[in-house]
Amino acid sequence: MLVGAFACAHTPQLLARPESEDRDLVLRVHAAFARVKRRLAELRPDALVIVAGDHIEAFFLDAVPALAVYAGVECAGTFGPYRYRFPIHEPLARALVAQGVERGFDLFYTQEAPLDYAFFVPLHFTMPDPAVPIVPLHVNVYLPPQPTPRRCHEWGRAVGEIVRARPERVVLMASGGMSHFPGTDRYASPELDWDRRLLEKLAGGRGGELAAVGGEELDQVGNIELRTWITVLGAVGDAKADVYCYEPSWHHGNAVVEWPI
């Protein structure tokens, strides 16, 4: 059963905390993460399905899946000085692969690909104690051609159907966003107004409209990572978002959101 859904920023500066960042802003986002952690403790999930992209660490030009599921017993990765390893809820992961294929999704699955920091950063701050096993779902957000927002929404709807039919208590978490332009001359000019308008729509239960946004528009406003949010939105339907925070830094819109289920 689906018992909760969230979206969390994975901005690496929230963890590395370089001097270039506003300390108070970072701490406010940390406080929102702590709120997610408390909510996860209340929801008592048996598994946390986390949807994130990959910064050319797990997948590159030798294999670029549009949608992938981490299966197997565990997953692991590195980010700077951090070495992390998480158990995978294997029965749920395999159900998502098998039933996803039955629903017409040509899914890639892996037992060996390294786990990107896009997965690790939110988990570092929000994993409840005791920890719960995870199922990482990869969505290609960086290497064109990416899956369309509509296809991500369809995949999310399928994930929601599969999870709701399971006996486990499951929480979904999207990782990514909001607006930022890494590696470009627009890095210091994120589209903060676009972010704010979107969050207003999510708070009003209009998240389904995001599935109709074209991939070109997401690229133009620095929100290619919102494909992960769109995936979760496919599962939660018209639920109204509770926006815990929106903290715009000089280079990145940082948001933390819950969709009460």
C-alpha positions as CSV (number, residue, x, y, z in Angstrom):
1,M,0.0,0.0,0.0
2,L,1.1,3.6,-0.6
3,V,1.3,5.5,2.6
4,G,3.2,8.7,1.7
5,A,4.9,10.7,-1.0
6,F,7.6,13.4,-1.0
7,A,10.0,15.4,-3.2
8,C,13.4,16.5,-1.9
9,A,16.2,18.6,-3.3
10,H,19.5,16.8,-3.7
11,T,21.7,19.9,-4.2
12,P,25.2,18.6,-3.3
13,Q,26.0,21.9,-1.5
14,L,23.4,21.0,1.1
15,L,25.7,18.2,2.2
16,A,29.2,19.6,1.3
17,R,28.3,23.1,2.6
18,P,31.0,25.1,0.9
19,E,31.7,28.7,1.9
20,S,29.9,29.9,-1.3
21,E,26.5,28.9,0.3
22,D,24.2,30.9,2.6
23,R,24.5,29.0,5.9
24,D,21.1,30.0,7.1
25,L,19.5,28.9,3.8
26,V,21.2,25.5,4.0
27,L,20.0,25.1,7.6
28,R,16.4,25.9,6.7
29,V,16.5,23.1,4.0
30,H,18.0,20.8,6.6
31,A,15.1,21.6,8.9
32,A,12.7,20.6,6.1
33,F,14.6,17.4,5.7
34,A,14.3,16.8,9.4
35,R,10.5,17.2,9.1
36,V,10.5,14.6,6.3
37,K,12.4,12.3,8.6
38,R,9.9,12.7,11.4
39,R,7.0,12.0,9.0
40,L,8.7,8.9,7.7
41,A,9.0,7.7,11.3
42,E,5.2,8.3,11.7
43,L,4.3,6.6,8.5
44,R,6.4,3.4,9.4
45,P,7.2,2.4,5.8
46,D,8.4,-1.1,5.0
47,A,10.1,0.2,1.9
48,L,11.1,3.6,0.5
49,V,10.9,3.9,-3.3
50,I,13.2,6.7,-4.3
51,V,13.0,8.2,-7.9
52,A,16.1,10.0,-9.0
53,G,18.3,10.8,-12.0
54,D,22.0,10.0,-12.6
55,H,24.8,12.5,-13.1
56,I,26.7,10.4,-15.6
57,E,28.0,8.1,-12.8
58,A,25.9,4.9,-13.1
59,F,25.1,5.2,-16.8
60,F,27.0,6.7,-19.7
61,L,27.2,6.2,-23.5
62,D,27.7,2.4,-23.2
63,A,24.2,2.1,-21.7
64,V,21.6,4.9,-21.3
65,P,18.3,3.5,-20.0
66,A,15.3,5.8,-20.0
67,L,13.8,4.1,-17.0
68,A,15.6,1.6,-14.7
69,V,15.0,-0.3,-11.5
70,Y,17.8,-1.2,-9.0
71,A,17.1,-4.9,-8.1
72,G,19.2,-7.3,-6.2
73,V,20.1,-7.3,-2.5
74,E,21.8,-4.0,-2.0
75,C,23.1,-0.9,-3.8
76,A,26.1,1.3,-3.1
77,G,28.0,4.4,-4.2
78,T,30.4,7.2,-3.3
79,F,30.2,10.9,-3.1
80,G,33.3,12.8,-2.1
81,P,34.3,11.4,1.3
82,Y,31.0,9.5,1.7
83,R,30.8,5.8,1.1
84,Y,27.2,4.5,1.3
85,R,25.4,1.2,1.0
86,F,21.7,0.5,1.3
87,P,19.7,-2.7,1.4
88,I,17.1,-3.1,-1.4
89,H,13.6,-4.4,-0.8
90,E,14.2,-7.1,-3.3
91,P,10.6,-8.5,-3.6
92,L,9.2,-5.1,-4.3
93,A,12.0,-4.2,-6.7
94,R,11.4,-7.4,-8.7
95,A,7.6,-6.9,-8.6
96,L,8.1,-3.4,-10.1
97,V,10.2,-4.8,-12.9
98,A,8.0,-7.8,-13.7
99,Q,4.7,-6.0,-13.5
100,G,6.1,-2.9,-15.1
101,V,7.0,-5.0,-18.2
102,E,3.5,-6.5,-18.1
103,R,2.1,-3.0,-18.3
104,G,4.2,-2.2,-21.4
105,F,7.3,-0.5,-20.0
106,D,10.6,-1.8,-21.4
107,L,12.5,-1.5,-18.1
108,F,16.2,-1.8,-17.6
109,Y,17.2,-3.3,-14.3
110,T,20.6,-3.5,-12.6
111,Q,22.2,-5.2,-9.6
112,E,25.6,-3.5,-10.0
113,A,25.4,0.1,-11.2
114,P,26.7,2.6,-8.6
115,L,24.1,4.7,-6.8
116,D,24.4,8.4,-7.7
117,Y,24.4,11.1,-5.1
118,A,21.0,12.2,-6.3
119,F,19.7,9.2,-4.3
120,F,22.1,9.5,-1.4
121,V,21.7,13.2,-0.5
122,P,18.0,13.0,0.4
123,L,18.4,9.6,2.1
124,H,21.4,10.9,4.2
125,F,19.1,13.5,5.7
126,T,15.7,11.8,5.8
127,M,16.3,8.1,6.5
128,P,14.3,7.1,9.6
129,D,15.8,5.2,12.5
130,P,15.7,2.2,12.2
131,A,16.5,2.4,8.6
132,V,14.2,0.8,6.0
133,P,15.2,-0.9,2.7
134,I,14.9,1.1,-0.5
135,V,14.0,0.6,-4.1
136,P,15.9,3.1,-6.4
137,L,14.1,4.0,-9.6
138,H,16.3,5.7,-12.2
139,V,14.9,8.2,-14.7
140,N,17.2,9.6,-17.3
141,V,17.2,13.3,-16.9
142,Y,20.5,14.3,-18.4
143,L,21.4,12.4,-21.6
144,P,19.1,13.2,-24.6
145,P,16.8,11.9,-25.7
146,Q,15.1,11.7,-22.3
147,P,11.7,10.1,-21.6
148,T,8.9,12.6,-22.2
149,P,7.2,14.1,-19.1
150,R,4.0,12.2,-20.2
151,R,5.9,8.9,-20.3
152,C,7.3,9.6,-16.8
153,H,3.8,10.3,-15.5
154,E,2.5,7.1,-17.1
155,W,5.3,5.1,-15.4
156,G,4.5,6.8,-12.1
157,R,0.8,5.8,-12.4
158,A,1.9,2.2,-13.0
159,V,4.2,2.3,-10.0
160,G,1.3,3.6,-7.9
161,E,-0.9,0.8,-9.0
162,I,1.7,-1.8,-8.3
163,V,2.5,-0.4,-4.9
164,R,-1.1,-0.1,-3.8
165,A,-1.7,-3.7,-4.5
166,R,1.3,-4.8,-2.4
167,P,1.1,-5.7,1.3
168,E,4.1,-3.5,2.3
169,R,3.7,0.0,3.5
170,V,5.5,2.0,0.8
171,V,6.6,5.7,0.6
172,L,7.6,7.3,-2.7
173,M,10.2,10.0,-2.8
174,A,11.3,12.1,-5.8
175,S,14.8,13.5,-5.8
176,G,15.8,16.6,-7.8
177,G,15.2,20.1,-8.7
178,M,14.3,22.7,-8.8
179,S,15.6,25.2,-11.4
180,H,19.4,25.2,-12.0
181,F,21.7,25.3,-15.0
182,P,24.9,23.4,-14.1
183,G,27.9,23.8,-16.4
184,T,26.4,26.7,-18.3
185,D,26.6,30.5,-18.4
186,R,23.1,30.6,-16.8
187,Y,24.3,28.9,-13.6
188,A,23.8,32.1,-11.5
189,S,20.3,32.7,-13.0
190,P,17.8,30.0,-12.1
191,E,14.2,30.4,-13.1
192,L,12.9,31.0,-9.6
193,D,9.6,32.5,-10.7
194,W,8.8,29.4,-12.8
195,D,9.5,27.3,-9.7
196,R,7.2,29.3,-7.5
197,R,4.3,29.2,-10.0
198,L,4.7,25.4,-10.2
199,L,4.7,25.0,-6.5
200,E,1.4,27.0,-6.4
201,K,-0.1,24.5,-8.8
202,L,1.1,21.6,-6.8
203,A,-0.4,23.1,-3.6
204,G,-3.7,23.4,-5.5
205,G,-3.7,19.7,-6.6
206,R,-2.9,20.5,-10.2
207,G,0.2,18.4,-10.4
208,G,-1.1,16.5,-13.4
209,E,-0.6,19.6,-15.5
210,L,3.1,19.1,-15.3
211,A,2.9,15.9,-17.3
212,A,1.7,18.1,-20.3
213,V,4.8,20.3,-20.1
214,G,7.2,19.6,-23.0
215,G,10.7,18.4,-22.5
216,E,12.0,21.5,-24.3
217,E,10.3,23.8,-21.7
218,L,11.8,21.9,-18.8
219,D,15.2,22.3,-20.4
220,Q,14.7,26.0,-21.0
221,V,13.7,26.7,-17.3
222,G,16.5,24.5,-15.8
223,N,14.0,21.8,-14.6
224,I,14.9,18.7,-16.5
225,E,15.2,16.9,-13.1
226,L,11.4,17.4,-12.5
227,R,10.9,14.2,-14.5
228,T,11.4,12.5,-11.2
229,W,8.7,14.6,-9.6
230,I,6.4,13.9,-12.5
231,T,6.9,10.2,-12.0
232,V,5.7,10.5,-8.3
233,L,2.9,12.8,-9.4
234,G,1.6,10.0,-11.6
235,A,1.2,7.8,-8.5
236,V,-0.3,10.4,-6.2
237,G,-2.9,11.8,-8.7
238,D,-4.6,15.0,-7.6
239,A,-3.3,15.1,-4.1
240,K,-2.5,18.6,-2.9
241,A,1.1,19.3,-2.0
242,D,2.3,20.5,1.3
243,V,5.3,22.7,0.5
244,Y,7.6,22.4,3.4
245,C,10.1,24.9,2.0
246,Y,11.3,26.7,-1.1
247,E,14.7,28.1,-0.6
248,P,16.2,29.8,-3.7
249,S,20.0,30.0,-3.6
250,W,22.1,32.0,-6.0
251,H,22.3,29.0,-8.3
252,H,19.5,26.5,-7.4
253,G,15.9,26.4,-6.3
254,N,15.7,24.0,-3.3
255,A,12.3,22.6,-2.5
256,V,10.9,20.0,-0.1
257,V,7.4,18.8,-0.6
258,E,4.9,16.2,0.8
259,W,1.8,14.9,-0.9
260,P,-0.3,13.6,2.0
261,I,-1.8,10.2,1.0
